[in-house]
Amino acid sequence: MNAYSEDVKIINIKNRIFYLIGTAHISKVSADLVEEVIRKESPDCVCLELDEKRFESLQNKKKWENLNLKEVIKEKQLSTLLINVALASYQKKLAKKLDIKPGNEFLTATDTATELNIPIELCDRDIRITLRRTWKSLSIIEKIKLLFFGDDNKDFEDKIDEKLLSELRKTDVISKMINDLGKSVPSLKKVLIDERDYYLAEKIRQSAGNKVVAVVGAGHIAGIIDYLENNRTTDLKEIEKIPPISKGWKIFGWSIPVLIIGSIIYIGFSQGLNEAGQNIIIWTLANGIPSMIGATIALAHPITILSAFLGAPLTSLTPVIGAGYVAAFVQINYSPPLVKNFSSITDDFSNPKKWWSNKLLKVFLIFILTGLGSAFGTYFGAFQIFNNLISGTK
């Protein structure tokens, strides 16, 4: 018999008892329930919906300050970081209304298990893998919907309280957001919820001991129970992979620069070097100006604006690195974010005006706007050059 609230699901699988605590990640009630179950049951193991990186950052109040932004850009992970900040900002905003620290149930579980000398298992997939798989799974339109989704949730945010959270623990706050997003951004739900249901369930099953307490977002509970009770299996290595760029996209990515360069060379032979030079200028201006305008709108450093103009025509000829990354890297060298910018990023993220005043968010803004400008310029410039090529052959 279940002596706890309906937020705790107890299942018996092959003489192993699993106490699955479904939490709302910003609920004080959830944190209190976690402590109650661990103390009363004294399990062999406590499983947490965390990976090592999130576990460390949860305990480290200066996680953003310690971020090496240059390494993030060099590894081309700025878009991944952007998703992380978006989700963290949304969660923190709701938690602030209830005067509770996000992830408090995990801290409570950790402190209680440590006090009782109970082993802790971190059962979630590496957050960097999850976010990279998420970003790669989204289309351009889906990425835009994700970044600006917060504006559609103001009614929900205004009504949030512990009473509402008691209902939301059936789906938990972040899971609710993901499920709502899933209607317009299906790829997001697949990677952030469905895949992680399998991953968490398999890790929980692999944990040590016959009595296990697992602390997970309530939105994962149904998937985990289904997985365990039906003895499903998953190759974790498969869903730990970063999906490679398909051969088709690689061919498409390289085909544009090959066609552009080939067209200009052909124009040089058939119409003369002067015409070839004119088309080089067209390509430079078509890419450089929109990218420069993007950097200007973001109020970037003058050197960043210049680098956007000079870099876009070159980066557009290779799919290896985009104009946005070049501009972002230059920006942090000439106008590096301050410690206070890192500290306030999750608060400032949801305020559009702060994207221009917070130097870290400005890096994101420059990354987005220069990248969009370069993308527009690539297709516009390609159209003009191909049109000149066809006109010259008539």
N, C-alpha and C positions, 0 to 999 in steps of 0.2 A: 504494500500500500504506500502511496506517495504522501509523505508527511509534509511536503512543501507545497508552494503555490504551483499554479499551472505553468510557470516559467521554467520549472525543472521537470525534465523528462527522464524517466528511469527505464532502461532497457537491459534485459539479460540475454547475453549472447554466449552460448557455450560455457555457462557457469562463470562468465565474467559480467560484472555489473557496471554499467556506464551511467553516470549522473550527468546529463547534458543540461547545462544551465544556459538558457537563452536570454541574452542581455540586450538592453538598449545602451549603446556605448556612451551615452551622456546621462545615465540615470543613477541617482544615488541609491534608489531601491535595489537596483541590480547589484551594486557594490556590496550592500548589506547582505543580500541574499547569498552572494558568493562566499562571503566570510562565514555565514551561518552553516552552509552545506559542508564546507571544508572542515570546520571545527567539529560538527556533529558526526560526520562520516569517517573522518581521519583516513582518507583514501591512500592507496599505494602510490598514486601518481596524480598530479594536477596538470592537465593539458590546457594550453592557452592558444587562442587564435592570434598568434604573433609569430613573426620570424625574428631572427637575431637582430637585424637592423632596427626594426620597430621596437623591439624589446629594449635595446640600448637607448634609442631616442626617447622612449617613454620615460625612462629614468633620468635622462639628461635634459635639464631645463634649457640648455644652450645648444640644442641640436641644430638650429638654423644658423647660429653664429659660427659653428664649427664647419659649416659647409664650404667645401673647396669649389667655388664656382668655376674657376678656370678648368679644373679637371672635368667637371660636369660638361662644359662646352667642348673640350677636347675629345671626350668620349661620345659626343653628340647625344647627350641625354637631357638636353634642356627641355624638350617637349615632354619627356617622362616626368621631370621635376615639376613641370607646370601642372600636370594632372594631380600629382601628389599634393601640391599646394592648394589646388582647387578643392579637393576632397577634405583636406585638413581644415581649410578655412570654413567650409560649410559645417563641419562637425563642431568646430570650436564656437561658431556663432550660436548654434543651438545650445551647446553646453553652458555658455555664458549666461543665457537666460535662466538657467536652473542653478547657477552658482556652483558648478561642479567641474572638476578637471576631466577633459576627455580621456577615456581609457582608464578611468578610476577603478573599474572592476578588475582590470588586469593588475594594477598596482596592489589592490587589496588582496587578490589571490596570491600574488608573489610574496607579499609581506606575511600573510597567514601561513602559507606553505613553508616559508623559510623558518618561521617561528616554531612550527610543528615538525621541522626536519623532514618534510615530504618532498620528494623529487619533483622538479618542474620540467615539462616537455613543451618545447615551442613547436607548434604543429602547422603553422601557416607557411605557404610558399613565400620565397624571397620576394619582398615588395617590389624590388627593382625588376624582377622577371614579370610579375603580375602587371606592373605599369607599362613595361615595354611591350608585352603581348597585347595589352589593352590598346595602346596608341597605334600599334601596327594593324590592329583589327579594324580601326575606325576609318571611315571615309573622310574626306575634307569637310563635307557638310556635317557629319556626325561630330567631328572635332569642334566645330563652331558651336553646335548645339550644346555640347558638354561645357564649354567654357562660359557660355552665357545662360546656363540652365538656372542658376540661382535666382534670377529675376522672376521666374515663374513660381517660386515657392514662398512668396511673402506672406500669403494667408496662412500657410502651414506654420511658418516661423512665428507669426504673431500669436497663434493659438497653443504653442507648445507648452506643456506643463507636465508634472508627474502623472496626473490623471490620464492625459493623452498618451503618455509614454507607457502606461500599463497596457494600453491597447496596442501600441506600436511594438512592444516586446514580442508580439506575434510575428512581426516582420523586421523589427529594429530600424532605427532612424536611417542609417546609411543604406540598408537594404531596401527601405521604402524608396529612397531617392533613386537607387539603381533600378528597381523594378519599374518605377514610373518612367525613368529614362529609357528602359528597355522597350517601351512602346514606340519610341521614335529613334532610339539608338540600340537595336538588338545586340550588336556586337559587345556592348559594354556589359550587359547582363551576363552574357555567355562566359566572358573571361573573369569578371569580378565576383560573380555569384556561383554559377553552375560549376565551372572548373574547380573553384575553391571548395565547394561542397565535397567533391570527390577527394581532393587533396587532404582536406581536414579530416574527413572520415577515415581515410587510409592511415594517416599518421596517428589518429586516435586509436585505431585498431592495433597498430604496431607498438603502442606504448606499453610500458611494463606494468605488471600487477593485475590482480583479479578485481580490484575495485578502483575505478577511474572516475575522476571528476573532470569534466571538460567545460571550459568557459568560452563560449562563442557567441557571435551576434545571432539574435533570434532568427534572422532571416535564413540562417544556415541549418537550423535544427531539422526541418522536414527533410531536406536533402541528405543530411548525415544519417538520420534514422532509416530512411529508405535504403541507403547504401549498406549500412551495417546489418539490418534485418534481412536483406535479400542477398547477403554475402557477395556483393559486387566486388570487382577488382579493377584496379587502375594502374597503368604503368606510369608512375610519377615522373620518370625521366622524360616521357613524351610531353607532359604539360609543364615541364620546367624549361623546355626549349624556347628560344626566341625564334619565331617564324622567319625563315630567310626570305629575302626578296625573290619573288618568282622569276623564272627565266624570261617570261614574257615582259615583266616590268623592267628587268635589266636591259633587255633588248630595246624596249621603248625608251628607257632613260638615256641610253647611249645613241639611239637613232637620231634624236633631235640635234645634238651637237655635230654628229657625223654629217647629217644632211645640211646643216647650216654651213659648216666649214667647206663641205663639198660644193655647195651651191656658190659660195663666194669665189672659190678657186675656179669653178667652171665659168662664172661671169668674167673673171679676170682673163681667161683664155679666149672666150668668145666675144666679149664686149670691150675688153681693154682694162688695164690696171686702174684707170681713173674710176670706172664704174664699180670695180671691186672695192676700191677705197671708199666710195660713197656708201656701199652696202655695209662695210665695216663700221662706218660712222652711224648708219641707221641702227645696226645691232647694238652699238655702244650706248647710244642715246635712248633707244627703246627699253633697254634693261636698266641703265644707270639712273635715268630720271625718275621712273616710278619708285625704284628702291630708295633713292635719295629723298623723294617726297615722303615715303613712309617713315624714314629716320627723322625727317624734319617735323612731321606731325607728332612723333614721339618726343620731340624736344631733346634729341640726342646731342652729344658733344659734337662740335664742329668737325673734329677729325673723324668721328664715327659717320657723320653725314657724307664726308668726302670718301671714306672707305666704302660706304654703301654704293656710291656712284661708280667708283673704280672697280669694286669687287664684283658687283652683280653681272656685268657682261662676261666675266671670266668664269664665275661659279656656275652660270647658266649653261656653260659648255661642258660641265662635268656633273654627274649625279652624285659624286662622292661627298661633296659638301655644299651647303646652301648659303646664299647671301646672308640669311638671317643669323647663322652661326658666326660668320666673319664679323658682321656688324656688332653682334653681342659681345664677342671677344674683345674687339677694339674698345667698346664702351666701358667694360669693366677695367680696362687698363688706364683709360684717361679719366673716368669718373666712377671709381670703385664704390660699391654699396657700403654704407656705414653699418656698424653693429646694430644701431637702433632700427635700421631698415630690415635686418634679418629678424629682429625680435618682434616686430610688428607686422610681419608679412601676412600671417593668417588673418589678422584683423583688417588690414588694409586691402586685402584681395577683393573683398565684396564691395568696396567703395571705388567706383570708376575714377573719381578725381585723384585718388591716391596713386593710381598707376603712373601719373606724371611726377608726383612728389617723392614717392618711395623709390629710391635708386635701384633696388633689386627688382621691383615690379616694372620699372622703366626698361630694364634689360629684357624682360619678357616681351614688353610692348614693342621694343625695337626689333627683337627676334621675329615677332609675328608680322609687323607691318612691312619691314624690309623684305621679308620672305614673300609676302603676298605681292608686293610691288615688283619683285624680280620675276615671280611666276607670270604675272600679267605681261610684263615686258618681254618675256621669252616667247610667248605665243603671238604677241603683237609684232615683235621684230621678225619672227619666223615667217609670219604671214606676208609682211612687206618684202622680205628677201625672196621668198618663193614667187610672189607676184612679179617682182622685177626679173626673176629668172625666166618665167614663162613669157613675159612681155618681150624680153630680149630675143627669144627664139622665134618670134613671129615674123 
